[in-house]
């Protein structure tokens, strides 16, 4: 039975059945995400990134290498490489962003790691918003980006049994 046959409280509801739709894409103004989605980070000129949607993780993270700090107009910025083996369509792999903070993050093996925190616009389907992202080495992970609870709070619901729910609604946007 498809998700669009259920009302807000989980009961079947004829009024809320969406005819001809595979899923109800937006519920109470929230976007429905699968366990894996494609995302764009236009401010970093990074597109079609496979993202693991993880409600068990507090923070979002992006796979980068060679982080360096620099001062620009009395603000700290970080520059980093997007590995070509992970992001093969990148013409130039070096990116930079304003450093928002350094955070102590508990990793999946319970170790603590200090990470750079930046903010970036993320676009998934037809939705876009700004999220905090930590920068780290995710080379031993299947997906180069993780979307955590903080990024989804108040904006998204997750169907862990589905993947790429928002793919058919991806915006064709020129971010230039």
C-alpha positions in Angstrom: 0.0 0.0 0.0 1.4 3.4 -0.9 2.1 6.2 1.6 -0.4 8.5 0.0 -3.3 6.4 1.3 -2.7 7.4 4.9 -3.9 10.5 6.8 -1.7 12.5 9.1 -2.5 10.2 12.0 -1.6 7.1 10.0 -5.2 6.0 9.2 -6.6 5.5 5.7 -8.4 8.6 4.5 -10.2 9.0 1.1 -9.9 12.8 1.3 -6.2 12.6 1.7 -5.5 10.0 -1.0 -3.4 11.6 -3.7 -4.5 10.0 -7.0 -1.8 9.4 -9.6 1.1 10.2 -7.2 3.6 7.7 -6.1 4.2 9.5 -2.8 2.8 12.6 -1.1 5.8 14.8 -1.6 5.0 17.4 1.0 3.4 16.7 4.4 2.3 19.6 6.5 4.8 21.7 4.6 7.6 19.2 5.1 9.4 17.5 2.3 9.4 13.7 2.2 13.0 12.3 1.9 14.2 8.8 1.2 17.2 7.2 3.0 19.3 8.4 0.0 18.7 11.5 -2.1 20.5 13.7 -4.6 21.4 17.2 -3.5 23.0 20.3 -4.9 25.2 22.7 -2.9 25.2 25.6 -5.4 27.4 27.9 -3.2 30.1 25.3 -3.3 29.5 24.6 -7.0 28.7 21.0 -6.1 25.9 19.2 -7.9 24.2 15.8 -8.0 25.8 14.7 -4.7 24.5 11.4 -3.3 23.4 12.1 0.3 22.8 9.6 3.0 19.8 10.9 5.0 20.4 9.9 8.6 18.0 10.8 11.5 20.5 9.1 13.9 23.1 11.7 13.2 22.8 15.2 14.7 25.2 16.9 12.2 25.5 16.9 8.5 28.9 16.3 7.0 30.7 16.5 3.7 33.7 14.5 2.5 36.7 16.8 1.9 40.5 16.7 2.1 43.4 19.1 2.8 41.6 21.7 5.0 43.5 24.9 5.3 42.6 28.1 7.2 43.0 31.7 5.9 42.1 35.1 7.0 39.9 37.3 4.8 38.7 40.7 6.0 39.2 39.7 9.6 37.2 36.5 9.2 38.5 33.0 9.2 37.8 30.9 6.0 38.5 27.3 5.2 39.7 26.0 1.9 39.5 22.3 1.1 39.7 19.8 -1.7 36.8 17.8 -3.1 38.5 14.5 -4.0 38.2 13.8 -7.8 37.6 10.1 -7.2 34.5 11.0 -5.2 33.4 14.0 -7.2 34.7 13.2 -10.7 32.7 15.8 -12.5 34.5 18.7 -10.8 36.7 20.9 -13.0 38.5 22.5 -10.1 38.4 20.6 -6.8 39.5 23.4 -4.4 36.6 25.2 -2.6 36.4 27.7 0.2 33.8 28.8 2.7 33.6 31.0 5.8 34.3 29.1 9.0 31.3 29.4 11.3 32.7 27.3 14.2 34.8 24.4 15.2 32.7 21.6 16.7 33.6 18.5 18.7 31.6 15.8 17.0 31.0 12.2 18.2 31.8 9.9 15.2 30.1 6.7 14.3 32.7 4.7 16.3 32.1 6.9 19.4 35.4 8.8 19.1 35.3 12.6 19.3 36.7 14.7 16.5 37.1 18.4 16.1 35.6 19.5 12.8 35.2 22.8 10.8 31.6 23.9 10.5 30.4 25.9 7.5 27.0 26.9 6.3 25.8 26.1 2.8 22.7 26.2 0.7 21.3 22.7 0.0 18.8 22.0 -2.7 16.8 18.7 -2.7 14.0 18.3 -5.1 12.2 21.6 -5.3 13.2 22.7 -1.7 16.3 24.7 -0.7 17.5 26.0 2.6 20.8 26.8 4.4 22.3 24.1 6.6 25.3 23.7 8.9 27.8 21.2 7.5 30.9 19.8 9.1 33.9 19.0 6.9 35.6 15.6 7.4 37.2 12.6 5.8 34.3 10.3 4.7 36.5 8.2 2.4 35.5 5.0 4.3 31.8 5.8 3.9 29.6 4.9 1.0 28.1 8.4 0.5 30.2 11.6 0.3 27.6 13.6 2.3 25.4 12.9 5.3 22.3 14.9 6.0 21.7 14.9 9.8 18.8 15.9 12.1 19.8 19.5 12.6 19.5 20.1 8.8 16.1 18.4 8.6 14.5 19.8 11.7 11.1 21.3 10.9 11.6 20.8 7.2 11.7 17.1 6.4 10.2 13.7 7.1 12.1 10.5 6.2 10.8 7.3 4.7 13.7 4.9 5.5 12.4 2.2 3.1 12.6 4.5 0.1 15.4 6.1 -1.9 15.5 9.1 -4.3 11.9 10.2 -3.6 12.8 13.8 -4.6 14.7 12.8 -7.7 11.8 13.2 -10.1 11.1 16.7 -8.7 14.7 17.9 -9.0 14.8 21.6 -9.9 16.4 22.5 -13.2 17.9 25.7 -12.0 20.8 27.7 -13.3 22.7 28.7 -10.1 25.0 31.1 -11.9 
